[in-house]
Amino acid sequence: MLTLSQLRKRIGEDGWYARQFGADAPVIEAKKSLARSVLETFTRSFSTSEHTEVVAYFVPGRVEVLGKHTDYAGGHSLLIAADRGFFCLSALNGTHRVRLVENDPSFPPCAFEISPNLEPPVGHWSNYPMTMVKRLAANFTPPADRAGRDAPLLQGVNVAFGCDLPIASGMSGSSALMIMTFFALALPNRLME
């Protein structure tokens, strides 16, 4: 985790991007621009201070060379990660709600409770993150509470993100959005420690 102050410094450092994307200057500049935009969206959308602790990460899209739609059915796939995808900032918010805002205004912000009983709306972009949160809430809700009360063990998060994947490009943007949502909740909640 980084404070917003530390993140402001880090997003200006070429080396931070070069480790993941290589030394190609135009790619690094594009990622810096995306990161700055997401940071601006985060600070504009949520109550923060320079001491707010955030998790910052990138989730790539992918190109499936062979085996499209076979991997989740137990089959084999040959795929590569793309250098385009989702840049995300996530921070605990002291509630049991997930609040998401994308830096593209054509995708309106959304907020919802962490609950195994969520009913994601069909046809809306929030269907993907809500489905992931519903699954996580089901896995991290005490068994005694699954019958009626929603008492997730997960803390809520504020999430700002941006994407440089072309829409409907076939680069698994919806899958990357779901993985981004997993990390947005799992990392601040320390689920993988």
GROMACS elastic network, one bead per residue, 0.5 to 0.9 nm:
[ bonds ]
;  ai    aj funct       b0    kb
    1    53     6  0.60096   500
    1    54     6  0.55063   500
    1    56     6  0.76100   500
    1   187     6  0.87026   500
    1   188     6  0.79138   500
    2     5     6  0.78869   500
    2     6     6  0.58338   500
    2     7     6  0.60304   500
    2    51     6  0.86894   500
    2    52     6  0.81230   500
    2    53     6  0.53475   500
    2    54     6  0.54224   500
    2    55     6  0.63833   500
    2    56     6  0.78381   500
    3     6     6  0.51360   500
    3     7     6  0.61619   500
    3     8     6  0.86403   500
    3    49     6  0.87775   500
    3    50     6  0.63953   500
    3    51     6  0.50870   500
    3    52     6  0.52582   500
    3    54     6  0.59683   500
    3    55     6  0.86343   500
    4     8     6  0.61209   500
    4     9     6  0.88105   500
    4    39     6  0.84786   500
    4    43     6  0.88876   500
    4    48     6  0.84376   500
    4    49     6  0.73368   500
    4    51     6  0.60556   500
    4    52     6  0.57657   500
    4    53     6  0.63925   500
    4    54     6  0.66689   500
    5     8     6  0.52710   500
    5     9     6  0.67987   500
    5    10     6  0.89013   500
    5    49     6  0.85644   500
    5    51     6  0.66096   500
    5    52     6  0.82817   500
    6     9     6  0.53609   500
    6    10     6  0.62295   500
    6    11     6  0.88239   500
    6    50     6  0.83275   500
    6    51     6  0.87286   500
    7    11     6  0.60318   500
    7    12     6  0.87341   500
    7    39     6  0.86182   500
    7    54     6  0.82745   500
    7    56     6  0.80928   500
    8    11     6  0.56610   500
    8    12     6  0.70520   500
    8    36     6  0.81824   500
    8    39     6  0.80592   500
    9    12     6  0.56684   500
    9    13     6  0.71037   500
   10    13     6  0.53654   500
   10    14     6  0.86325   500
   10    15     6  0.89522   500
   10    16     6  0.67879   500
   11    14     6  0.78728   500
   11    16     6  0.70968   500
   11    17     6  0.82207   500
   11    31     6  0.89101   500
   11    32     6  0.62012   500
   11    35     6  0.66104   500
   11    36     6  0.71115   500
   12    15     6  0.89771   500
   12    16     6  0.82143   500
   12    32     6  0.67414   500
   12    36     6  0.86605   500
   13    16     6  0.56367   500
   13    17     6  0.74930   500
   13    32     6  0.85834   500
   14    17     6  0.55680   500
   14    18     6  0.60862   500
   14    19     6  0.89436   500
   14    23     6  0.83192   500
   14    25     6  0.85431   500
   14    28     6  0.66167   500
   14    29     6  0.83283   500
   14    32     6  0.82638   500
   15    19     6  0.62685   500
   15    20     6  0.89934   500
   15    23     6  0.83902   500
   16    19     6  0.61245   500
   16    20     6  0.77263   500
   17    20     6  0.55788   500
   17    21     6  0.58522   500
   17    22     6  0.73242   500
   17    23     6  0.82342   500
   17    27     6  0.87874   500
   17    28     6  0.60339   500
   17    31     6  0.72617   500
   17    32     6  0.79178   500
   18    21     6  0.50723   500
   18    23     6  0.51506   500
   18    24     6  0.78048   500
   18    25     6  0.89247   500
   18    28     6  0.69024   500
   19    22     6  0.60366   500
   19    23     6  0.81693   500
   20    83     6  0.85518   500
   21    24     6  0.75713   500
   21    27     6  0.72606   500
   21    28     6  0.72203   500
   21    31     6  0.88931   500
   21    83     6  0.64855   500
   22    25     6  0.86392   500
   22    27     6  0.82626   500
   22    28     6  0.80257   500
   23    26     6  0.89432   500
   23    27     6  0.80398   500
   23    28     6  0.72598   500
   24    27     6  0.54817   500
   24    28     6  0.63082   500
   24    29     6  0.88129   500
   25    28     6  0.50715   500
   25    29     6  0.61407   500
   25    30     6  0.86120   500
   26    29     6  0.50992   500
   26    30     6  0.61599   500
   26    31     6  0.86828   500
   27    30     6  0.50850   500
   27    31     6  0.62476   500
   27    32     6  0.86242   500
   27    83     6  0.83659   500
   28    31     6  0.51460   500
   28    32     6  0.61340   500
   28    33     6  0.86105   500
   29    32     6  0.50292   500
   29    33     6  0.61722   500
   29    34     6  0.86455   500
   30    33     6  0.51425   500
   30    34     6  0.62862   500
   30    35     6  0.86936   500
   30   164     6  0.89359   500
   31    35     6  0.60516   500
   31    36     6  0.85168   500
   31    84     6  0.88578   500
   31    87     6  0.84338   500
   31   164     6  0.87882   500
   32    35     6  0.50711   500
   32    36     6  0.60630   500
   32    37     6  0.84859   500
   33    36     6  0.51952   500
   33    37     6  0.61374   500
   33    38     6  0.86677   500
   34    37     6  0.51277   500
   34    38     6  0.62420   500
   34    39     6  0.86387   500
   34    87     6  0.71407   500
   34   162     6  0.66277   500
   34   163     6  0.76369   500
   34   164     6  0.76958   500
   35    38     6  0.51577   500
   35    39     6  0.61193   500
   35    40     6  0.85882   500
   35    87     6  0.64872   500
   35    88     6  0.80590   500
   35    89     6  0.89945   500
   35   161     6  0.86689   500
   35   162     6  0.78769   500
   36    39     6  0.50435   500
   36    40     6  0.61167   500
   36    41     6  0.85662   500
   37    40     6  0.51294   500
   37    41     6  0.61905   500
   37    42     6  0.86171   500
   37   103     6  0.68818   500
   37   161     6  0.87421   500
   37   162     6  0.75623   500
   38    42     6  0.60640   500
   38    43     6  0.86806   500
   38    87     6  0.73012   500
   38    88     6  0.70274   500
   38    89     6  0.73133   500
   38   102     6  0.78014   500
   38   103     6  0.61428   500
   38   160     6  0.60935   500
   38   161     6  0.54967   500
   38   162     6  0.58095   500
   39    42     6  0.50336   500
   39    43     6  0.62484   500
   39    44     6  0.84946   500
   39    88     6  0.87235   500
   39    89     6  0.73228   500
   39   160     6  0.75901   500
   39   161     6  0.84312   500
   40    43     6  0.53251   500
   40    44     6  0.60040   500
   40    45     6  0.84273   500
   40   103     6  0.85911   500
   41    44     6  0.51598   500
   41    45     6  0.58938   500
   41    46     6  0.84631   500
   41   101     6  0.76139   500
   41   102     6  0.75639   500
   41   103     6  0.58317   500
   41   160     6  0.64069   500
   41   161     6  0.79637   500
   41   162     6  0.89988   500
   42    45     6  0.52591   500
   42    46     6  0.60109   500
   42    47     6  0.88274   500
   42    48     6  0.85025   500
   42    89     6  0.72753   500
   42    90     6  0.86530   500
   42   101     6  0.77796   500
   42   102     6  0.89576   500
   42   103     6  0.86197   500
   42   158     6  0.81957   500
   42   159     6  0.72438   500
   42   160     6  0.51351   500
   42   161     6  0.80062   500
   43    46     6  0.56167   500
   43    47     6  0.69688   500
   43    48     6  0.62218   500
   43    49     6  0.83326   500
   43   160     6  0.89303   500
   44    47     6  0.78456   500
   44    48     6  0.87292   500
   45    48     6  0.89579   500
   45   101     6  0.75132   500
   45   158     6  0.89914   500
   45   160     6  0.81662   500
   46   158     6  0.72184   500
   46   159     6  0.89530   500
   48    51     6  0.78574   500
   48    52     6  0.58855   500
   49    52     6  0.53309   500
   50    53     6  0.84226   500
   52    91     6  0.76764   500
   53    90     6  0.86432   500
   53    91     6  0.62959   500
   53    92     6  0.80879   500
   53   188     6  0.89654   500
   54    89     6  0.62193   500
   54    90     6  0.54239   500
   54    92     6  0.78800   500
   54   188     6  0.77043   500
   55    88     6  0.79486   500
   55    89     6  0.55429   500
   55    90     6  0.52194   500
   55    91     6  0.64207   500
   55   183     6  0.89240   500
   55   184     6  0.77534   500
   55   187     6  0.70482   500
   55   188     6  0.67702   500
   56    87     6  0.74511   500
   56    88     6  0.56980   500
   56    90     6  0.67269   500
   56   184     6  0.88965   500
   57    86     6  0.82643   500
   57    87     6  0.58983   500
   57    88     6  0.55627   500
   57    89     6  0.68662   500
   57    90     6  0.89077   500
   57   180     6  0.84748   500
   57   183     6  0.83948   500
   57   184     6  0.89542   500
   58    84     6  0.89819   500
   58    85     6  0.69575   500
   58    86     6  0.55244   500
   58    88     6  0.62805   500
   58   180     6  0.78749   500
   59    84     6  0.83097   500
   59    85     6  0.56103   500
   59    86     6  0.51259   500
   59    87     6  0.65823   500
   59    88     6  0.81188   500
   59   176     6  0.60913   500
   59   177     6  0.80042   500
   59   179     6  0.71741   500
   59   180     6  0.60704   500
   60    81     6  0.59541   500
   60    82     6  0.56323   500
   60    83     6  0.62423   500
   60    84     6  0.56205   500
   60    86     6  0.63425   500
   60    87     6  0.86589   500
   60   165     6  0.86897   500
   60   171     6  0.89952   500
   60   173     6  0.84950   500
   60   176     6  0.64890   500
   61    80     6  0.87065   500
   61    81     6  0.59940   500
   61    82     6  0.52453   500
   61    83     6  0.74056   500
   61    84     6  0.59563   500
   61    86     6  0.77895   500
   61   165     6  0.70366   500
   61   171     6  0.52684   500
   61   172     6  0.55826   500
   61   173     6  0.57638   500
   61   174     6  0.88306   500
   61   175     6  0.78768   500
   61   176     6  0.57566   500
   61   177     6  0.89468   500
   62    79     6  0.66582   500
   62    80     6  0.55761   500
   62    82     6  0.51083   500
   62    83     6  0.86297   500
   62    84     6  0.84823   500
   62    85     6  0.84391   500
   62   170     6  0.83775   500
   62   172     6  0.57636   500
   62   173     6  0.79840   500
   62   175     6  0.89646   500
   62   176     6  0.81681   500
   63    78     6  0.86838   500
   63    79     6  0.54989   500
   63    80     6  0.53778   500
   63    81     6  0.64274   500
   63    82     6  0.67154   500
   63   170     6  0.73676   500
   63   171     6  0.52412   500
   63   172     6  0.72810   500
   64    67     6  0.69043   500
   64    68     6  0.59915   500
   64    77     6  0.71266   500
   64    78     6  0.60393   500
   64    80     6  0.66293   500
   64    81     6  0.88699   500
   64   170     6  0.86360   500
   64   171     6  0.77349   500
   64   172     6  0.85444   500
   65    68     6  0.76167   500
   65    77     6  0.75998   500
   65    78     6  0.54357   500
   65    79     6  0.53530   500
   65    80     6  0.76941   500
   66    76     6  0.82208   500
   66    77     6  0.55240   500
   66    78     6  0.50403   500
   66    79     6  0.69760   500
   67    70     6  0.53494   500
   67    71     6  0.70479   500
   67    75     6  0.74558   500
   67    76     6  0.60461   500
   67    78     6  0.64032   500
   67    79     6  0.83693   500
   68    71     6  0.73615   500
   68    76     6  0.89434   500
   68    77     6  0.67510   500
   68    78     6  0.85346   500
   68    79     6  0.89135   500
   69    72     6  0.66541   500
   69    73     6  0.74155   500
   69    75     6  0.84853   500
   69    77     6  0.82918   500
   70    73     6  0.52101   500
   70    74     6  0.64524   500
   70    76     6  0.62340   500
   70    77     6  0.66082   500
   71    74     6  0.53888   500
   71    76     6  0.55823   500
   71    77     6  0.57870   500
   72    75     6  0.71624   500
   73    76     6  0.88947   500
   81    84     6  0.84434   500
   81   171     6  0.89734   500
   82    85     6  0.72266   500
   82   165     6  0.89929   500
   82   171     6  0.78201   500
   83   165     6  0.89703   500
   84   163     6  0.75849   500
   84   164     6  0.55851   500
   84   165     6  0.53573   500
   84   166     6  0.86668   500
   84   171     6  0.89155   500
   85   162     6  0.83426   500
   85   163     6  0.54510   500
   85   164     6  0.55950   500
   85   165     6  0.52239   500
   85   171     6  0.87434   500
   85   173     6  0.72487   500
   85   176     6  0.71011   500
   85   177     6  0.86717   500
   86   161     6  0.66203   500
   86   162     6  0.56453   500
   86   164     6  0.67785   500
   86   165     6  0.76235   500
   86   173     6  0.84787   500
   86   176     6  0.71668   500
   86   177     6  0.72121   500
   86   180     6  0.71239   500
   87   160     6  0.85595   500
   87   161     6  0.55598   500
   87   162     6  0.54657   500
   87   163     6  0.63154   500
   87   164     6  0.85376   500
   87   180     6  0.83908   500
   88   159     6  0.70226   500
   88   160     6  0.58386   500
   88   162     6  0.66314   500
   88   163     6  0.87237   500
   88   180     6  0.72226   500
   88   184     6  0.75981   500
   89   158     6  0.81200   500
   89   159     6  0.56746   500
   89   160     6  0.53495   500
   89   161     6  0.62716   500
   89   184     6  0.74017   500
   90   157     6  0.63033   500
   90   158     6  0.56001   500
   90   160     6  0.66319   500
   90   161     6  0.85904   500
   90   183     6  0.84964   500
   90   184     6  0.53199   500
   90   185     6  0.76660   500
   90   187     6  0.83754   500
   90   188     6  0.72149   500
   91   156     6  0.83970   500
   91   157     6  0.52808   500
   91   158     6  0.53621   500
   91   159     6  0.67312   500
   91   184     6  0.78440   500
   91   185     6  0.86079   500
   91   188     6  0.62946   500
   92    95     6  0.79945   500
   92   155     6  0.65890   500
   92   156     6  0.57696   500
   92   158     6  0.63223   500
   92   159     6  0.89619   500
   92   185     6  0.84594   500
   92   188     6  0.62266   500
   92   189     6  0.77429   500
   93    96     6  0.81353   500
   93    97     6  0.79450   500
   93    98     6  0.84100   500
   93    99     6  0.88342   500
   93   155     6  0.74991   500
   93   156     6  0.55939   500
   93   158     6  0.59370   500
   94    97     6  0.85395   500
   94   155     6  0.66704   500
   94   156     6  0.63117   500
   94   157     6  0.77373   500
   95    98     6  0.82858   500
   95   113     6  0.87790   500
   95   155     6  0.62033   500
   95   157     6  0.76443   500
   96   112     6  0.86141   500
   96   113     6  0.58567   500
   96   114     6  0.56540   500
   96   115     6  0.86236   500
   96   151     6  0.89163   500
   96   152     6  0.76441   500
   96   153     6  0.89242   500
   96   154     6  0.70712   500
   96   155     6  0.52644   500
   96   157     6  0.78269   500
   97   111     6  0.66991   500
   97   112     6  0.54390   500
   97   114     6  0.55662   500
   97   115     6  0.89886   500
   97   155     6  0.75729   500
   97   157     6  0.65805   500
   97   158     6  0.82905   500
   98   110     6  0.82209   500
   98   111     6  0.54802   500
   98   112     6  0.55123   500
   98   113     6  0.62409   500
   98   114     6  0.66707   500
   98   130     6  0.89423   500
   98   133     6  0.84173   500
   98   155     6  0.86927   500
   98   156     6  0.51736   500
   98   157     6  0.50238   500
   98   158     6  0.60926   500
   98   159     6  0.75098   500
   98   185     6  0.82663   500
   99   109     6  0.74986   500
   99   110     6  0.59528   500
   99   112     6  0.67520   500
   99   113     6  0.88973   500
   99   156     6  0.79449   500
   99   157     6  0.63434   500
   99   159     6  0.59675   500
   99   160     6  0.84234   500
  100   108     6  0.89118   500
  100   109     6  0.56421   500
  100   110     6  0.54075   500
  100   111     6  0.61904   500
  100   126     6  0.87484   500
  100   129     6  0.88199   500
  100   157     6  0.83968   500
  100   158     6  0.62199   500
  100   160     6  0.59003   500
  100   161     6  0.78875   500
  101   104     6  0.85668   500
  101   105     6  0.87341   500
  101   107     6  0.79762   500
  101   108     6  0.70243   500
  101   110     6  0.67056   500
  101   111     6  0.87845   500
  101   158     6  0.82782   500
  101   159     6  0.62845   500
  101   161     6  0.65771   500
  101   162     6  0.87845   500
  102   105     6  0.69044   500
  102   106     6  0.86610   500
  102   107     6  0.64028   500
  102   108     6  0.73258   500
  102   109     6  0.66983   500
  102   159     6  0.83674   500
  102   160     6  0.56823   500
  102   162     6  0.56252   500
  102   163     6  0.83109   500
  103   106     6  0.87962   500
  103   107     6  0.81557   500
  103   160     6  0.72339   500
  103   161     6  0.63087   500
  103   162     6  0.54044   500
  103   163     6  0.83363   500
  104   107     6  0.59896   500
  104   108     6  0.81953   500
  104   161     6  0.89364   500
  104   162     6  0.70484   500
  104   163     6  0.84363   500
  105   108     6  0.59750   500
  105   109     6  0.82954   500
  107   125     6  0.73932   500
  108   125     6  0.89510   500
  109   126     6  0.87945   500
  110   126     6  0.69324   500
  111   126     6  0.89290   500
  112   115     6  0.86106   500
  112   118     6  0.83353   500
  112   130     6  0.78049   500
  113   118     6  0.77742   500
  113   133     6  0.89003   500
  113   156     6  0.80040   500
  114   117     6  0.86666   500
  114   118     6  0.77678   500
  114   130     6  0.86374   500
  114   133     6  0.63467   500
  114   134     6  0.68707   500
  114   136     6  0.84956   500
  114   137     6  0.61172   500
  114   150     6  0.82545   500
  114   151     6  0.87484   500
  114   152     6  0.67367   500
  114   154     6  0.75007   500
  114   155     6  0.81860   500
  114   156     6  0.70753   500
  115   118     6  0.56576   500
  115   133     6  0.73382   500
  115   134     6  0.57094   500
  115   135     6  0.86238   500
  115   136     6  0.85066   500
  115   137     6  0.53079   500
  115   138     6  0.72401   500
  115   141     6  0.83563   500
  115   150     6  0.60195   500
  115   151     6  0.78124   500
  115   152     6  0.66984   500
  116   133     6  0.77687   500
  116   135     6  0.64907   500
  116   136     6  0.76173   500
  116   139     6  0.82691   500
  116   141     6  0.78055   500
  116   146     6  0.76682   500
  116   150     6  0.74279   500
  116   152     6  0.83163   500
  117   134     6  0.67114   500
  117   137     6  0.85588   500
  117   138     6  0.82135   500
  117   146     6  0.89711   500
  117   150     6  0.80594   500
  118   130     6  0.70720   500
  118   131     6  0.77661   500
  118   133     6  0.83354   500
  118   134     6  0.57934   500
  119   127     6  0.85697   500
  119   130     6  0.78426   500
  119   131     6  0.81411   500
  119   134     6  0.83467   500
  120   124     6  0.83632   500
  120   126     6  0.71152   500
  120   128     6  0.78807   500
  120   129     6  0.86289   500
  120   130     6  0.56396   500
  120   131     6  0.63406   500
  120   134     6  0.86576   500
  121   124     6  0.59033   500
  121   125     6  0.84646   500
  121   126     6  0.71939   500
  121   127     6  0.55402   500
  121   130     6  0.85911   500
  122   125     6  0.85348   500
  122   126     6  0.88119   500
  122   127     6  0.63845   500
  123   126     6  0.85749   500
  123   127     6  0.72202   500
  124   127     6  0.57152   500
  124   128     6  0.84473   500
  125   128     6  0.63219   500
  125   129     6  0.80068   500
  125   174     6  0.89246   500
  126   129     6  0.55198   500
  126   130     6  0.59448   500
  126   131     6  0.83866   500
  127   130     6  0.52251   500
  127   131     6  0.59692   500
  127   132     6  0.87120   500
  128   131     6  0.52687   500
  128   132     6  0.64793   500
  128   133     6  0.88126   500
  128   174     6  0.69457   500
  128   175     6  0.83552   500
  128   177     6  0.69331   500
  128   178     6  0.58339   500
  128   181     6  0.83779   500
  129   132     6  0.51462   500
  129   133     6  0.61658   500
  129   134     6  0.85059   500
  129   177     6  0.70292   500
  129   178     6  0.57102   500
  129   179     6  0.88174   500
  129   180     6  0.84322   500
  129   181     6  0.55953   500
  129   182     6  0.81263   500
  130   133     6  0.50586   500
  130   134     6  0.59341   500
  130   135     6  0.85536   500
  130   178     6  0.88885   500
  130   181     6  0.86425   500
  131   134     6  0.50793   500
  131   135     6  0.62986   500
  131   136     6  0.87349   500
  131   178     6  0.81157   500
  132   135     6  0.51864   500
  132   136     6  0.62532   500
  132   137     6  0.85729   500
  132   178     6  0.60984   500
  132   179     6  0.82091   500
  132   181     6  0.67211   500
  132   182     6  0.65066   500
  133   136     6  0.50117   500
  133   137     6  0.59143   500
  133   138     6  0.84346   500
  133   181     6  0.74901   500
  133   182     6  0.73708   500
  133   185     6  0.79173   500
  134   137     6  0.51296   500
  134   138     6  0.61863   500
  134   139     6  0.87224   500
  135   138     6  0.51004   500
  135   139     6  0.63261   500
  135   140     6  0.86780   500
  136   139     6  0.50395   500
  136   140     6  0.60002   500
  136   141     6  0.84071   500
  136   154     6  0.85221   500
  136   182     6  0.79188   500
  136   185     6  0.86402   500
  136   186     6  0.87500   500
  137   140     6  0.50491   500
  137   141     6  0.57003   500
  137   150     6  0.88618   500
  137   151     6  0.88667   500
  137   152     6  0.59447   500
  137   153     6  0.78391   500
  137   154     6  0.72914   500
  138   141     6  0.56413   500
  138   142     6  0.86381   500
  138   143     6  0.89816   500
  138   146     6  0.75839   500
  138   152     6  0.81692   500
  139   142     6  0.83551   500
  140   143     6  0.88190   500
  140   152     6  0.61635   500
  140   153     6  0.57800   500
  140   154     6  0.69296   500
  141   144     6  0.83682   500
  141   145     6  0.66925   500
  141   146     6  0.66367   500
  141   150     6  0.75078   500
  141   151     6  0.61214   500
  141   153     6  0.57761   500
  141   154     6  0.81008   500
  142   145     6  0.55014   500
  142   146     6  0.67283   500
  142   151     6  0.72907   500
  142   152     6  0.72209   500
  142   153     6  0.75476   500
  143   146     6  0.53079   500
  143   147     6  0.76860   500
  144   147     6  0.65910   500
  144   148     6  0.84879   500
  144   149     6  0.85175   500
  145   148     6  0.59099   500
  145   149     6  0.50419   500
  145   150     6  0.61363   500
  145   151     6  0.62512   500
  145   152     6  0.84617   500
  146   149     6  0.64304   500
  146   150     6  0.67868   500
  146   151     6  0.81682   500
  147   150     6  0.85810   500
  151   154     6  0.87004   500
  152   155     6  0.77466   500
  154   185     6  0.77524   500
  154   186     6  0.84435   500
  154   189     6  0.64175   500
  154   191     6  0.89956   500
  155   185     6  0.79296   500
  155   188     6  0.83720   500
  155   189     6  0.64960   500
  156   185     6  0.74205   500
  156   189     6  0.86288   500
  157   184     6  0.72613   500
  157   185     6  0.64878   500
  157   188     6  0.78108   500
  157   189     6  0.89056   500
  158   184     6  0.83931   500
  159   181     6  0.85965   500
  159   184     6  0.67191   500
  159   185     6  0.89136   500
  161   180     6  0.88954   500
  163   166     6  0.83112   500
  163   173     6  0.88700   500
  164   167     6  0.87605   500
  165   168     6  0.86180   500
  165   169     6  0.73677   500
  165   171     6  0.73879   500
  165   173     6  0.68998   500
  166   169     6  0.53714   500
  166   170     6  0.86567   500
  166   171     6  0.81594   500
  166   173     6  0.84673   500
  167   170     6  0.82481   500
  167   171     6  0.87772   500
  167   173     6  0.75675   500
  168   171     6  0.76888   500
  168   172     6  0.85043   500
  168   173     6  0.76806   500
  169   172     6  0.78644   500
  169   173     6  0.79655   500
  170   173     6  0.74195   500
  171   174     6  0.86432   500
  171   175     6  0.89034   500
  171   176     6  0.88048   500
  172   175     6  0.52500   500
  172   176     6  0.62392   500
  172   177     6  0.86400   500
  173   177     6  0.60495   500
  173   178     6  0.86521   500
  174   177     6  0.50061   500
  174   178     6  0.63428   500
  174   179     6  0.87631   500
  175   178     6  0.51447   500
  175   179     6  0.63120   500
  175   180     6  0.85437   500
  176   179     6  0.50533   500
  176   180     6  0.59624   500
  176   181     6  0.85348   500
  177   181     6  0.61845   500
  177   182     6  0.86660   500
  178   181     6  0.50489   500
  178   182     6  0.62736   500
  178   183     6  0.87951   500
  179   183     6  0.63228   500
  179   184     6  0.85145   500
  180   183     6  0.52371   500
  180   184     6  0.60444   500
  180   185     6  0.88037   500
  181   185     6  0.63884   500
  181   186     6  0.84029   500
  182   185     6  0.54794   500
  182   186     6  0.57730   500
  182   187     6  0.82065   500
  183   187     6  0.53950   500
  183   188     6  0.81576   500
  184   187     6  0.61611   500
  184   188     6  0.70175   500
  184   189     6  0.88290   500
  185   188     6  0.61073   500
  185   189     6  0.62054   500
  185   190     6  0.85987   500
  185   191     6  0.84559   500
  186   189     6  0.51437   500
  186   190     6  0.58429   500
  186   191     6  0.50280   500
  186   192     6  0.69011   500
  187   191     6  0.63651   500
  187   192     6  0.70353   500
  187   193     6  0.87761   500
  188   191     6  0.79808   500
  189   192     6  0.85274   500
  190   193     6  0.56237   500
